[in-house]
Structures are given as structure tokens and as C-alpha cells.
Amino acid sequence: MNRKIIIWSIIAFAGIVALLLIAVGIFFVIRPVRPPNVLIITMDTTRADRIGCYGYDKILTPNIDSVAKDGVLFEEAFSVQPVTLPSHASIFTGKYPFHNGVRDNNIYRLADDNLTLAEILMQNDYLTTAFLASYILHNRFGLHQGFNFYNDRFINPRQKGRLPVERRASEVSFLASEWLDAVKDELDKRPFFLWLHYYDPHAGYDPPHPYKTAYPDPYDGEIAYMDDWIGYFFDELKQRGLWEDTIVVLVADHGESLGQYKENSHGIFIYRPTVRVPLIIRYPKTLPRGIRLKERVTTVDIMPTLLELLDINVDEKFDGTSLLPLIKGEEKQPDRAIYSEAFIPRGFNWSELKGIRKGEWFFIEAPHPELYHIGKSDPASENLIEKQPETAGTMRNRLLTMLADTDLSKVEYVVADEEMVQRLQALGYFVGGGEHAANDEEGGPHPDPKDKIGLFNVYQRASSLIAREIYEPGALILENIVEQDPNNQRFRMELGNTYVKLEKYQEAEKHFKHILSLNAEDPRSHYLLGLCYENWGKPDMALKEYREAVALNPDHFLAHFHRGMIHIESGRWDAAERAFNDARRLNPRNPMALNNLGYIAIKGRKAFEEGIGMILEALENAPENPTVLGSLGSAYANAGNYEKAAKYLNAALALVPDDRRFIKVLKEVYGATGEQEKLSKLEVREKIIEK
């Protein structure tokens, strides 16, 4: 029988079978192929050249290396910023900071009118979840947009001072694994988008054992530790059969200078050590395995690459471009300019840095401009700005063209409150009330960071001591810095603030007044001087400074808040209520503003039901805040509801066992209810605390 007869016989037989199946009511439904899951892992402060697959042989990173073995490794990937928040904002918007509005840590917020990757994937029926390892990415800074679940509350945090501000890789991976189990039924129906953020390699480096002893360099130890816990989560995906159906993106937000270019850590410069990052994408179902690409790319390329890989079209203009044609060898990557910037220097009244890498050249716009011949991967060495004026001019014009459509409408500043300030200071970030130091594109001469890097390194040592509440040595270092740069407002602010913590109020006052002699319209300095006077026991002088602060910046949450506190202390209930309502206007969910408004309603107007309602709202926003729990217990005690009073006061004391305020009220409750045994136990506790 010839081949044609066989083929036609098979076709005929298949047709007969199909007709029979239709006749008996059996139908085949062709279902659409389920989209792949997406896992983005961002590794904080991780240099590419400290990972095994990037050629580093003094460390074991088998899990990151395994992704590279099965995926696509980019040898020349660059971050847009050498700090955490703006770098992540650009990764998840596909836009440079001058388009998404986020230029620095802790004072900016990603505005809601930015379109994020999570929002797009949520619209495409993805279950979107994030687990963050540092307070610097807290939801108040805007990166939570589009996430069904954004986990930024720490269970077993690394404490710095009194506050939980970061967590280890182990907690991130454990929680993410538990999440897989918790949403198992949901994942049977739709894909997930999961973002895991690991903070361990960030300064100061303190890897746990055995990594601490296995690696002479603690920075290497942190990366090796992180790699192991990344591998733990990979194993969890594999055990659940999810690994092969998941696109994996591994990227760092920025690198670390480690002393190169005289910078100890990161944030000031945009040289190679702080902005070159590892970038690896794995999805063997579509992408080639084990290839290395030398073309220069940027982290704003990640979002458009993923969207093309997922076949999702959006009406949005990105600064990045899809890397799929490059990966698949379909077309050559155009020789485009790759942008990076550093705005942390502006917080010190120094010049920001803006630069581009294009072809074999790297140009930095600065008070002392820089031009380097970098080839494909050579570090910046000799500044050729004077030897190559034409090339410098061409590069500068390209940079200015990129910046010409800077979108200031996207710039949004975060509203700072007490908790935010304390947590950021615990991480080593100084926040003088939360305002920005200057307009983002404000002109005027500023010192070049290259001329100030020595002072910055010393300042970081002082900040590290102060973050650990080692105030005296920190203040001595700051005094030395201030002598060398007497008109640097940032240094004086932190020194004055440190003296307030040391209760050296006259010294603090001197420094804040010096700043105001340089700039009488700086709301931060008025606020900090007011804080000094308030702690000093000079409420009238404090009120004067707080009024100055809100006159200059009506959105100064903390100045409104502290005005309210002073009015409460003096029994000026109406004025206190107005101040806290001003604060609440800026931050409607702030638990302490709500708590204090409840207290004012009860104490000032005897409006128990209204006051308790306010404090219950505060508790919804801060369910484990001992002050709010204690206030609610006290409110119920005042209202005569002793059962609820005891419940909430005991909950507060479980968190702060030695708080005498709550013990005193709870004793009154047990006295009123006649619970003598419980009252006796409280009296014993009180005596132990007194001893």
C-alpha cells in the first residue's frame, strides 16, 4: 500500500471517530494556554562581580548560578539609581526617575498615576503578591500599587534601636513558601506574580553563622547566605510543580562601592561599582538556556521585556525596551544611551549627578563634568573632559535631550510621621521632618560630591553609631565634620537632633539657629528647633517654631502633630483638636492622630462613644500598638465598661509589661470590679518595676 493511501486512510478514520464522538455527545473543548507565573527577585546592594556566575570565585552562589545556567545572563546591566526606592520604582514602571518622579529614598512616593507592572498583571487576572525585607519599601512609599497582598510587616525582624526595620532572607523565603500553600486553590485557577525583596547584603554587613566564619569578607557572607535562602524558595516551587511554569527574573537594585572611587557604600556616585547589577532571566519554555549577552542594558528594560514575553499589550510609553529580540538573536540591540543618576547628594546641599553610557563613552553632568572612555566593560579611569571636548559636548547634548521632557507632575513627597522618622533613622537615614531639601530641578551652584566624599564617609560612620543609639561618639564625629563644612545644613541638623537625644538642649539650639541664620525659610529646621524646645520643657517657644514650620509648609504632619500634643498637655482641647485634624487631613489613617482625637473627645468633651470610635479606628490601622491598646482600655474604663477595659489594658501590657500608666488604670479597674487577686498581682508587678 503506497504512502498516500495510508495517509488518506488515517484521515478518514479520524473523521469517522470524530463524527461518532459528536453523535454520542462527547465534545473536546480547546482551552487557552495558561500564562506563566512571574517571579521577580530583587537583591539589595548586590554587585554583579561578587556572584559566581559573573566570575567571582571566592563565594558559593549555586542557586543564582543555576538560574544563569538555565537562563539568560546580561553581563552589562545597569541600574538607574544607586539607592533602593528609586531603583525599584524604575524597575516596576519601566521608566527613568525623571519620568516616574521618584529621585531619592524616604522623601518621595511613587505617585498613583504611574502605571506599575503589578497593576497590569492584576488586570490580566494574576494574583499579585510581594514580600519586602526593608522598611525603605514600605507601602507608604507607593510601590504597593497593584498588589493584592503587600507584606511589609515583619514577624521576626532584625532590630536596630527599638524598632523593626528589616528582616533576614530566611523570613522572606519562609513567608513566601507559606503563601504558596495558603493560596494553593487560587493558584489552581490563575497564575501568580510574586516579588521577593532580599536586603541582607546592605550595610552594615553581619551575616549569621556559619557564613560569618566561612567568609572573611562579611559582604560575601551576606550574599552567600541570601543565595541559600533564594535556593530554599526555588526548591519550594519545584516541590509544588510550579518551577517550570514560572518566569524568573533575578536583579539587584544597585551595587556597592566597597571603597572604590573613595566611596565606602553607595548613593553618592554613579560609577560602575554602584550601578552595574546582575540581571538574569530564566524561562526555558520560550527563552534559550545558558546564554550570556554582552550588550549594555538597563533595569527599565525588565518591565517591557516581561510584557512582551507574556504577550500583554498596554498603551504606555516606556523608557526601557523589550530585550526579547536581542535574546532570541532576531535583531541587534541599538546603541542607545543608558541613563543613571544620584540625587542623595542634594540632601547634603551638594550637586546631584546625571550621566549616560553610550557606546564606548560615559559622561557625567556635574559641577566638574566627567568623560570616560569605557569600552565595553572597562571601569572609569582617566577623566578625558578636557582632552575630548567635542565628544563631551555630544554626550552632554544627548543627556540634555533625554532630560528635556522631565515630568515634574509625577513628583510626590511622602508625609512623614513619628514612626516613619524613627524607623528610617534606625536604618541610618536622617529625616528632618520629611521634607525635600530642594526642588528636583532647582538650579544654582552646589558643591561637587567628588569634593565631599571624604566627609560623607565619616558622616556615615557617625550615622551608624547614632542608629545604634551610641550618641556621644556619634556627636563627636559630627562636630568634627561640622567644623570642616560649617554651613552644611544636613550635618548640623543631625548633630542638633543628636544633642536633643542627649538632652543637651543648648547645644542643639545653637546648631538649629545657625541653620536658620542661613535659611530662615527652612521648615525642617523650625520643626527640629521646636522639638528641641518641647523636650527642653519650653512649650511656648516650641509652639512658635511649629507655627513657623506649618506656615512655610502647611503639609508638615509632624509640626501639626506636636502642636496638638502641647495643646493637650495644657488642656487647650479645641486648639488640640484643630491641630490633630490638620494632621489627620494629611494622613487619615495615622493611628496616633486618631488615638489622640479620641482622647480629646473623651477628656475634653466627655463624648465617650465618639472617642472610643476614634480609638477603635486607630486600632484597626495599628492592631499591635500598645499605646492605642492602652488608650482604648483607659477609654472603656472611663466609660464604665470594665470588662473591655481589662481586655485592652492587658493586651497593652502583654506588649509593654512595665508600662506604669496602664498598670495604674488596670489597678483602678480591678479595684472597681473587686477582683482582689488580680489587683494584688499587679501591685507585686509594680513593686518589681520600682526596684
N, C-alpha and C positions, 0 to 999 in steps of 0.2 A: 504493500500500500504506500503510495507516494506521500510526501510531506504535506501537500495542500489538502489531500483528503483527510489526513489525521487532524489538521487544524480545524477544518470545517466541521468535522465530527464532534470535536470538543466544544466548539461554539454552539452547535445545535443542541448538544446535551445540556450545556449550561443554560440555554434558553428554556429548554423543557423543564429543568429543575426550578428555574425562577418562576415560570408560569404555575407550576404545581404549588410552590410556596405561597404565591399570591392567592391561588384558589382556596387554600386552607386557612387563609388569614394571617399568614406569617410575613411580617414586613421587617426589613432592615432599615434602621434609622441611622443615617450618616451624621455623626456628632462632630462638632467643630473641635479641632485640636486644642487642648487646654494650654493656655500660655504658661511659660516657665515662671517659677518663683524667682525673686531677685533678692540677693543678699549683698549689702554694701557694708564692708568693714573699714572703718577709719581708725588708723593707728596714730595717736597723737605724738608729735615730736619725734618721728622716726626717720632717720636718714636712710636713703636707699643703700648707701655704701657700707651699712652696718648689718646687712642681711645676706645670708648665704648665697641665694640665687643671684645676687648682684655682685658676687665675687669676694665677699668677706669671709675669711677662713678662721676667724677667732671666735666664732659663735655657732651654735647649733639652732637653726630655724627650720626644722624639717617640714613643718606644716605649711608655712608660707612657701617654701621651696616646692612642695608638692603641687601647689596651685600653679606655680610658674611652669612646672614640668608638663602639666596638662592644659596650660592656657597660653595667653599672650602676654609677654613681659615687655613693658616700654622702658627702654634704657634712659631716655631723656625726657622725663615728665616733670613739669614744674607747677608749683602752687602759685596762686595769685597773691598770697599774703603769708608772712611768716608768723601769724598768730591764729588761734583756734577759731573764734567765732566768724570772722570774715571769710576765712578759708572754707569753712563748711557752708556758709551762705552761698558762696560761689559754686561749690560742688552741686548743691541741691537746687540752684536756679539756672545753671549753665551760663551765668552772666558775671562779668567782672564787677568789682566793688563800685566802680563809678556808675554802674547801671542798676545794681540792686540796693545801693545805699548803705551797706554795712562796711565801715572802714577800720574799725578797731574793736577790741574786746570791751565788754562791760558798760559802755555808754550808748551803744547802738542797739537797735532792734530791727529785725527783718520785717519790713512793712507788709501789711496784709495784702496789698495789691500786687506783690510779687507772686508769680506762679511757680510752685515748687514741684519737684519730681513726685513727692508723696501725694500731692493734690491730684496730679494727672493719673497716677496709678490707682488712687482711690476711686476716681471717676470711671476707671476701667475695671472696677469690681475686684481690686486687690485688697486683701486685708493688710493694713499698713501699721507697722509697729516699730518702735525704737527703744533701745536701752542705752542710756548715756552714763558715762563714768566720771563726769566732772560738772560742777555747778556752772561753769562758764557756758554750758549749753542748755541751761535751764529753760523751761518753756517760756519764761518771761522775755527771753531774747528773740522769740519769734520763729524758731526753727521747727516748732511743733505743728506748723500748718500742714494739714493733710494727713496727719497720723491718727488712726483710730485709737491707738494706745501709745503714749509717750512717757516712758518710765524714767523719771529724773529724781525719784525719791530713793534714798539709799537705805538698805537694810543693815548692812554691816560695814559702815564707811571707815575710811582712813580719816581719823580726826586730826584737824590742825587747829590748835586752840580749843575752843569749846564746841566747835561746830562741825557737822559732817559736810565735807566739801568735795570728796572724791571717793571712788571705790576701786578695788582691785579688779583685775581681769577675771578672777575666779567668780566673783559675784555676777558680773555681766554674763559670763557663759552659763553659769548655773540658772540664772533667771530666764535667759533666752531658751534654755532647754526645757525648763518647766512650762514656759509659754507654749512651746510646741505641743506638749501634752494637753494643756488647758484648752487649746483651740483646735484640737485634732478633728472634731466633727466639722468645724468650719473649713478646715484645710482640705477636707474631702470634697468640698463644693467649689472652692475657689483658690487661686494662688495667693502667696504672701509676698509682701515687700518688707524686708527686715533690715534695719540699720543698727549695727552694733558699734559702739564707740569705746575704744580702749585708751586709757590715759596713762598707763604705767610708765612709759619712757620719759614723761615730763619731769623736769627738775622739781624738787631735789630727788636724786636717784637713790632709792633704798629698796632693792629687790629683797624678797623674802628668802629664807633658806630653802633649798641648798644653792640657789642661784647667787646669793651673796658671796658664798665662799668659792663657788665654781668659776666665777668670772672676776678677774682682778679689777676690771672696769665696771662699776655699778650700772652704767648706762647700758652696756652689753647685757648685763644680768637682767635688767628690766625688759629688754627686748626678747631675750630667750624665754623668760617667764611668760610674757604676753603670748609668744608663739605657741607655747604649750597649751594655753587655755583657748586660743583660737582653734587649735587642733582638737581639743575636747569637744567644742561645738561642732566642728566638722564631723566627728565621729557620731554625734547625736543625730545629725542629719542623715548620715549613711545608715544608721540602725533603723531609722524610720522610713527608709526608702525614698528620701527626698533629695539626696545629693545630686544625682544625675539630671534631675529636672530643675536645678537651681543655677541661675547665672550668679557667679561670684565675682565681686569687684573688691580688690584689696588696694587701699591707697592710704597714704599719710596726709594729714592736713598741712604739715610743714616739717622741716628738718630741725637740726640743732647745730650751732656753730662749733661748740666744743673748743673754743679758743682760737679758731681760725678767724682771720681778719680782726683780731683783738676782741672779738665778741664771745662771751662765755656761753650764752644760751641762744636766745632768738628774739626777734621782734624789732630790732633796730635796723638791720641791713637786709638787702635782698640779693646777697651773693649766693653762690651755688650751695654752700652747706645748709642754708636755712630754707631754700625754696625748691631745690631738687628733691623729688619724692619718689618712693616706689609706687608703681601703678601696674597691677596685674588683673587681667580679666579672663575668667575661665567659663566656658560653656561648650564642651566638645561636640554637642549635637549640631552646632552651627559653626563654631569657630575652630581654626586649626589648633593643634596641640604643640606645645613646646617651642613656639617661635619667639624670637627676640627682635624688636623693632628699634632701630637707632634714630628714627625721625623724632624731632622735638615736638612734644605735645603739651597740653595744659589740662589742669583738672576741670576747667569749664567744658572740656570735651566729653566728660563722662555722661552727663545727662542726655545730650543729643545722640550719643552712641547707643545708650540703653534704649532710648525711644525707637530708634531705627531697628535695633535688634528685636524689639517687641512688636514691631510693625504698628506703632502708635503715632498718628499724625496729630500735631497741635498747631494752632495758628499763633505761633510765638517766635520772636526773633531771638536767637541765642548768640552769645559771643563765641561760644565754642562750636565745634563742628563734629559730625559723626566720624568716628575712626574706622567704621566698618569697611569702606572701600580700601583704606590703607591696609587693614588686617588681612583682607581677602586678596590683596595684590591686584585689585581691579584698577586702581589709579594711584598715581604718585601724590604724596602729601604736598600741597602747595607750600612754598617758602613764605610763611606768614610770620608776622610779628607776634611774639608771646609776651604778655604783659605781667608784671609783678609790681607790687607797691608795699610800702611800710608807712603806716600812719601813727604807730606808737610814739615816734619822736615828737609829734605835735603835742602830746600830753606833757612834754617837758619844755614846751615852747621852742623846740628845735624844728628844723625843716623836715617835712615828710619826704619820702623818696619814691620816685616813679620811674620805672625802667622797662625796656623791651629787649628781648633777644631775637635777632633775626639773622639768618644765615650765619656768618662767622663773626658777627658783631654783637656786643652787649653794651647798651647805653643807659646811663642813669642820670636823670634830671635831678640836680641838687645844687646848693649854693656853690660847690666846687664840682662841676659836672665830671662824669667819668665815661670813658670809652675804652672797651677792651676787645682785643682780638681773641675770640674763644674757640675758634674752630668748631668741631663737632661736640667736644666734651671737655676741653681744657678749662681749668679754673681761671678766673680773672687774675691777672698778674700785673703787667705794666699798663698804667693809665696813659692812653695814647691821645687824649683830648687835644693836646697842643700839636702833636705830630700829624694828626689826621683830621684837620678842621672840616674838610668837605664831607668826609664820612660822618663825622659827629653832627654836622648840620643836617644831613639827610636823615639820620636816625632820629634826631630831635624832632624834625618835622613829621616823621611817621608817628612818633609818640603823641605829638600835639593833635594830629589828625584823629587818632584813636580817642583822645580825651575831649574832643570838640563837642560831642553830644552828651557830656556828663549830665546825668539826670538827678538834680538835687531834690526833685519832688519825692523821690523814694527814700530820702534820708529821714529816719525816725529815731528819736532818742528814747531810751528806756527811762521809766520813772523809778528812781532809787528809793528804797525804804531801808529801815534799820537792819533787817535780816540780810538783805542783799549786800549792803555795805560790809557787814561783819563777815559774811561768807567769802566775798571777794578778797577782803583783806587777809583772811585765813589762807587763801591761795596765793597771796603775795601781790594782789592787785590793789592799788590805792584808789579809792573812790571818794573824792571830796564832796559828797552830796549828790553825785551822779550826773553833773552837767558836763557837756563837752567843753573843751578848752577853747576852741575857736571854730569859726565856720569852716566847713570842709575845704572850700576852695579859696579861703581868705588869703589875700596877698600879704606883702610885707616881708622884710628881711628877717630870717631866722637863722641861727647857727647851724652849721652842717653837723649831722650826727657823727661824722668821722672825727670831728674835733672834740667830741664829748664822750666817746665810747669808754674811755677810762673811768670817767665819773659815773657813767651808767653801770659799769661792772661793780664798782664799790657800792653804789646805791642798791643794787640787787642783793649784796651781802647784808646790808642793813635791813632791807625789806624782809629777807628770810628770817633774820633774828626777831623782828617785830611780829611777823606772822606766827612765830612760836612763843610769843609773849615774853621774849627776852628783851625788855625795853631799854634798860640802861646802856648796854653795849651798842644797841641799835641807834640810840640817840647820840652817842659819842661819835659814831661813824657819820651820821647825818650832819652833825655840827661841823665836822671836817670838810664834808662836801659843800656845805653852805658857805664856808669860808672861801672856797675856790670858785664858787659860782653864786655870789651873794644875791643876785636878782632872779634866780631860778625859782619860780613860784611853786612848782611841784615839790622840790626838795624842802622848801620852807613849810609848805602845807603838811607834809608828812612828819616833819620834825615837830611842828606845833601840835599836831594830833598825838604824837608820841608823848609829848610833855603833858598833855591832858590826861593820858592814861597813867602817867607817873605822878599825877596830881601836882605838877609843877606849873601852876596856872600863870604865874607872872612870866615865866619863860615862854609859855605857849602864846600868851597875849602879845608879847614882843614880836614874835615871828608873824602872827596873823596881821598885826598892824603894819608891819613892814611891807607885806604883800599889798595891803590896801593903799599904802602910800604910792605904790607903783601902778595900781589899777583899782581905783575906788569903786568901780562898777563890776567887780567880780563877785557874783552871788555865792560862789563856793566859800570864799574867804569870810564873807559876812556870816554865812551859816556856821562855819567852823569856829569863828570867834564867839558867836552866840552859844555854841555848845560848850566852849571853854568857860564862859561866864555862868552858864546854867550849872555845870559841875562845880564851879567855884562857889556857888551859893549867892550869885548876884542876878536874880531873876529879871529885874527891871532892865539891866544892861543887856541881858540875853534877849529879851523881847525886842529891844531896839534893833539888834543885829538881825534877828529873824524877820522883822518887818522890812528891813533893808533888802534882805535876800529875796523875799517874795515880791517886793516892788520891782526888783530887777528881773526876777524870773517867777512869774505867777504860778508856774508849774513845778515849783520846788516842794515836792512832797514832804521831805523831812523838816523843812522850816515850818510848814503848816502844822505838822505833827507835834513838833516841840513847842510851838506856841500853845497848842492845845494842852499839853502836859503842864506847862507853867500856869495856865488859867485854872486847870483842875486843882493844882496844889493850893491856889489862893481862893478857891471857891467861887470863881467867876464863871458860873455854869453856862450862861448864854454865850460868852466870848469863847469858851472852850468848845461848845457845840459848833459854833461857826467855823472855828479852826479845823476841827476834825471832819466837818462836812466838806471843807475845801480839800482836805487830804483825800477824803473818800471820792470826791469828784475825779481825782487823778488816778486813784487805784481803788475801784469799787469793791474789790474782794479782799482788800488788805485786812487780815484778821485783827490786828491791833487797833486799827482805826474803828472797825466795827465794835470791838470789845469796849473801847473807851466811850464810844457813843452810847452803848448800852449802860455803862456805868453812870454816865451823865444823866441819862433818862431816869435811872433809879434814884441816884443820890440827889440830883438837882431838881427833879420834877416829880419824884415819887411815882413815876409811871412804870410800875413793875412789869406789867405784861409787855409793854413796848421794849423796855430794856432787856428783858430776858430773850425776846425775839431777836434783838440785835446780836446778843452774845451767842445765841444758837446759830445764827448765820455765820458768825466768826468761827464757830466750832466746825461748821461744815467745810470751811476753807482751810482749817488747821486742826484736824481731829486729835493730834497728839501734842498740842501746845499747852504746856502746864499752866501758863498764865491765864489762858482762855478757860481751861477746865476749872481752875480755881475761882475765876470771876463768876462763872456760871453757878458753881456751888455756893458762893457768897450771895449771889442774887437770889437763889432759891431760899437760902437761909433768911434773908431779909423779907422775902415774901411769905415765910412761914411754912414752906414746903420742905420739911426736914429730911424726908426720905431721899428726894432728889439732891438736896444739898449734900448729904453724906456721900451719895454715889459719885458726884463730880469732884468733891474735895478729896476723896480717897483716890480717885483716878489721877488727880494732880499730884498727890503725894507719892504715888507709885513712880512718877517720873522724877520728882524732886523731893526726896524723903525728908530733907532738913529745912524745908521752907516754913519758917515760923508763922508767916501770915496765914497760911492755910491751916496749920495746926491750931492756931488761936481760934479761927472761925469754927473748925470742926469740934473743938472742945465745947464751944458755946452750943453747937447743935446737939451733942451728946448730953450736955447739961440740961437742955430743954426737953429732950426725949427721955431723960432718966436712965440712960444706958451707962451705968456706973463703971462696969468692967472695961468697956471701950474707952471711957474717959480716963480711967486710971492708966491704961496702956499709953495713951497719948501724953499724959503727964510724965511718965517714965521716959518716953522718947524725948520730950522737951528737955529734961534734965541731962540726958546723954548729950544732946546737941550743945547745951550750955557749957558742958565740960570740954 
